[in-house]
Amino acid sequence: MQAVILAAGMGKRLKYLTKDNTKCMVKVNGVTLIERMLRQLDKINLDRIIIVVGYEGEKLVKYIESIHVTTSVIFVKSVGCPASFSRSWIVHREQTMARSLSCSVVSL
């Protein structure tokens, strides 16, 4: 079994909470949303976790790599966001949530 996390959005509606971070890096009770989700998914013995990244993708990838979950994590880049990614990415064209989800299908 696999999980897909859509983490490509800017989080504009969260205003000051996402001024310097993506919405999944917002902290609730001292823990970022993405860390909380990854820790929960890591407990259920998945084959892998696919994360669709976009806005601030490089920053998000570095943060996720520092969490050290045991489940394999694959990053899929959603095109249309400013990026200078140095890693090997699977590239797709749309940014909407539905398109971001369809981007991950290639990795399933």
C-alpha positions, 0 to 999 in steps of 0.5 A: 500500500502507498500514500500520496501527500499533496504538498505543492500549494502556497497556502495563501489563505493561511496568510502570515502562517505561510509567509516564510514556509509552505502550509504543510510546514505550519506548526500545530502544538510544536509539530509541523503538519507534514512531520505529524502526517509522515510519523503517522504514515510511517507506523502503518507499514506502507511500501512508500509515501509519494509527496507532490511538491511545488512551492518552496519544494527544495526547502520542503524536501530538505526538511522532510529528509531531516525527519528520518522516517523508515518508509521510502519517500518519493518526491514528485515535482508539480511544474508551474512553481519557481524552482531550481531543484538539484535532485532528479524529479518526475515533472508534470505540468499542472498545479491544481489539486486534482492535477497534483494528484494525477501527477502522483499516479505515474509514481504508483 
